[in-house]
Amino acid sequence: MNLILLGPPGAGKGTQAVKIVEKYNIPHISTGDIFRENIKKGTELGKKAKEYMDKGELVPDDLVCEIATSRLLEDDCKNGFLLDGFPRTVYQAEKLDEFLEKHGKKIDKVLDIAVEKEELMTRLIGRRVCKACGATYHVTNMPPKKEGVCDKCGGELMQRADDTAETVENRIEVYNSQTMPLVEYYEKAGNIAHIDGAIGLENVFNSIVSVLGE
């Protein structure tokens, strides 16, 4: 099963992705994770990506396409994959379709998780991430047992540079202007399912399973 996960920053895509890959036994391919890994290692790609990500802007199409499609050629993607954070523009979607067609594949379903802007702002500004292990918390929705300290490893919790109010608002605006046309693109293709992202984690996942099947 070849899937795409769409939704604005803070829609809960990461949480749902973990559940989807566990249930359907396919790899989770997150361009954000790939970029962050490169940033951590200080690669040239990482340095380029960081400049854009720190401003809440999208990494250029061709750079993203190159990274994502090369990842789809790896062995663990033979029986399907879940793309998260790619494609983000219609251009990227067209390039992905060309790539998949060339390799005798297609996208089976696009899952679009929708959440209102006010809710997204609350979710993202309150998010805290462990510097050491990457575990995620929220100051009100899912606080750690001890403020500023990770429950799992005792590492220091921080607010990501792209989770400040100004950057979050910019990220949502960038998503709406550049990524929303993707929804129309997949509407035309007839393979998109709209999921209400404000009904709670379990209910969101149940909605996804009802779309994909057991």
C-alpha positions as CSV (number, residue, x, y, z in Angstrom):
1,M,0.0,0.0,0.0
2,N,1.5,3.3,-1.1
3,L,0.2,6.2,1.0
4,I,0.6,9.9,1.4
5,L,-0.1,11.8,4.6
6,L,-1.2,15.4,4.3
7,G,-2.0,18.0,6.9
8,P,-0.7,21.3,8.2
9,P,2.0,21.6,10.8
10,G,0.6,20.4,14.2
11,A,-2.1,18.3,12.7
12,G,-0.7,15.2,14.4
13,K,0.7,13.5,11.3
14,G,3.7,12.2,13.2
15,T,1.6,10.4,15.8
16,Q,-0.7,8.9,13.2
17,A,2.2,7.9,11.0
18,V,3.6,5.7,13.8
19,K,0.3,3.9,14.2
20,I,-0.1,3.5,10.4
21,V,3.3,1.9,9.8
22,E,2.8,-0.4,12.8
23,K,-0.5,-1.6,11.6
24,Y,0.2,-2.0,7.9
25,N,3.9,-2.9,8.2
26,I,5.3,-0.3,5.8
27,P,8.1,2.2,6.2
28,H,7.4,5.8,7.4
29,I,9.3,8.2,5.1
30,S,9.4,11.7,6.6
31,T,11.3,14.3,4.6
32,G,11.5,16.3,7.9
33,D,13.3,13.4,9.6
34,I,15.7,13.0,6.6
35,F,16.5,16.7,6.7
36,R,16.9,16.8,10.5
37,E,19.3,13.8,10.2
38,N,21.3,15.7,7.6
39,I,21.3,18.9,9.7
40,K,22.5,16.9,12.7
41,K,25.4,15.4,10.7
42,G,26.2,18.8,9.2
43,T,26.0,17.6,5.6
44,E,25.8,20.1,2.7
45,L,22.2,19.2,2.2
46,G,21.5,19.7,5.9
47,K,23.0,23.2,5.8
48,K,20.9,24.1,2.8
49,A,17.8,22.7,4.3
50,K,18.4,24.4,7.7
51,E,18.4,27.9,6.2
52,Y,14.9,27.4,4.9
53,M,13.5,25.4,7.9
54,D,14.6,28.0,10.4
55,K,12.6,30.6,8.7
56,G,9.5,28.3,8.4
57,E,9.9,28.2,4.7
58,L,9.7,25.1,2.4
59,V,12.9,23.5,1.1
60,P,13.1,23.9,-2.7
61,D,11.2,21.4,-4.8
62,D,14.0,19.8,-6.7
63,L,16.1,19.2,-3.5
64,V,13.1,17.5,-1.8
65,C,12.2,15.4,-4.9
66,E,15.8,14.1,-5.2
67,I,15.9,13.1,-1.6
68,A,12.4,11.5,-1.4
69,T,12.4,9.6,-4.6
70,S,15.8,8.1,-4.1
71,R,14.6,6.9,-0.7
72,L,11.7,5.0,-2.4
73,L,14.2,2.9,-4.3
74,E,15.4,1.2,-1.1
75,D,14.4,-2.4,-0.4
76,D,12.1,-1.7,2.5
77,C,9.7,0.2,0.2
78,K,9.0,-2.8,-2.1
79,N,5.7,-3.6,-0.4
80,G,4.6,0.0,0.1
81,F,5.4,3.1,2.0
82,L,3.9,6.1,3.9
83,L,5.1,9.5,2.7
84,D,4.9,12.3,5.3
85,G,6.0,15.8,4.3
86,F,6.3,14.9,0.6
87,P,4.9,15.9,-1.8
88,R,4.2,19.5,-0.6
89,T,3.5,21.2,-3.9
90,V,1.7,20.2,-7.1
91,Y,5.1,20.2,-8.9
92,Q,6.4,17.7,-6.4
93,A,3.3,15.6,-6.8
94,E,3.7,15.5,-10.6
95,K,7.3,14.5,-10.2
96,L,6.4,11.8,-7.8
97,D,3.7,10.4,-10.2
98,E,6.2,10.4,-13.0
99,F,8.7,8.6,-10.8
100,L,6.2,6.0,-9.6
101,E,4.8,5.4,-13.1
102,K,8.4,4.8,-14.4
103,H,8.7,2.1,-11.7
104,G,5.3,0.5,-12.3
105,K,3.8,1.9,-9.1
106,K,1.1,4.4,-8.1
107,I,-0.3,6.2,-5.0
108,D,-3.2,4.1,-3.5
109,K,-4.5,6.6,-1.0
110,V,-3.9,10.2,0.2
111,L,-4.9,10.8,3.8
112,D,-5.6,14.5,4.5
113,I,-5.8,15.4,8.2
114,A,-7.6,18.7,8.7
115,V,-7.4,21.0,11.8
116,E,-8.4,24.6,12.3
117,K,-5.6,27.3,12.5
118,E,-6.3,28.3,16.2
119,E,-6.0,24.7,17.3
120,L,-2.8,24.3,15.4
121,M,-1.3,27.4,16.9
122,T,-2.1,26.1,20.5
123,R,-0.6,22.7,19.7
124,L,2.6,23.9,18.2
125,I,3.6,26.8,20.4
126,G,3.2,24.5,23.5
127,R,5.2,21.7,22.0
128,R,8.5,20.7,23.6
129,V,11.1,18.2,22.3
130,C,13.8,16.3,24.2
131,K,17.3,17.4,23.0
132,A,18.7,13.9,23.6
133,C,16.1,11.4,22.4
134,G,13.6,13.4,20.4
135,A,10.5,12.5,22.6
136,T,7.7,15.1,22.2
137,Y,5.6,16.7,24.9
138,H,3.1,19.6,25.2
139,V,3.0,22.1,28.1
140,T,-0.7,21.6,28.7
141,N,-1.9,18.6,26.6
142,M,0.9,16.2,27.5
143,P,3.3,17.7,30.0
144,P,6.4,15.8,31.4
145,K,6.3,14.6,35.0
146,K,9.0,17.2,35.8
147,E,9.0,20.5,34.0
148,G,11.7,20.8,31.3
149,V,12.9,17.2,31.8
150,C,12.2,14.2,29.5
151,D,10.3,11.3,31.2
152,K,12.1,8.8,29.1
153,C,15.8,9.7,29.3
154,G,16.1,12.7,31.6
155,G,17.2,14.9,28.8
156,E,16.5,18.6,28.6
157,L,13.3,19.7,26.8
158,M,13.3,22.6,24.4
159,Q,11.1,24.5,22.1
160,R,12.0,23.9,18.5
161,A,13.2,27.1,16.6
162,D,10.3,26.7,14.2
163,D,7.7,26.4,17.0
164,T,7.6,30.1,18.0
165,A,4.3,32.0,17.4
166,E,5.6,34.1,14.5
167,T,7.3,31.1,12.7
168,V,4.3,28.8,13.4
169,E,1.9,31.4,11.8
170,N,4.2,31.6,8.8
171,R,4.4,27.8,8.5
172,I,0.6,27.5,8.5
173,E,0.3,30.3,5.9
174,V,3.1,28.7,3.7
175,Y,1.2,25.3,4.0
176,N,-2.1,26.9,3.0
177,S,-0.8,28.7,0.0
178,Q,1.6,26.1,-1.3
179,T,0.3,22.8,-0.2
180,M,-3.5,23.2,-0.2
181,P,-3.5,23.0,-4.1
182,L,-2.3,19.4,-3.5
183,V,-5.7,18.6,-2.0
184,E,-7.3,19.7,-5.3
185,Y,-4.7,17.7,-7.3
186,Y,-5.6,14.5,-5.5
187,E,-9.3,15.3,-5.5
188,K,-9.1,15.2,-9.3
189,A,-7.1,11.9,-9.1
190,G,-9.9,10.6,-6.9
191,N,-7.7,9.0,-4.3
192,I,-7.9,11.4,-1.4
193,A,-9.7,10.8,2.0
194,H,-10.4,13.7,4.4
195,I,-9.9,13.0,8.1
196,D,-11.1,15.3,10.9
197,G,-7.9,15.9,12.9
198,A,-9.6,17.5,15.9
199,I,-11.5,14.4,17.2
200,G,-8.7,12.9,19.4
201,L,-5.8,10.6,18.5
202,E,-7.7,7.3,18.7
203,N,-10.7,8.5,16.8
204,V,-8.4,10.0,14.1
205,F,-6.7,6.6,13.7
206,N,-10.0,4.7,13.7
207,S,-11.1,7.0,10.8
208,I,-7.9,6.2,8.9
209,V,-8.4,2.5,9.4
210,S,-11.9,2.7,8.2
211,V,-10.6,4.3,5.0
212,L,-7.7,1.9,4.5
213,G,-9.4,-1.3,5.7
214,E,-8.2,-3.8,8.3
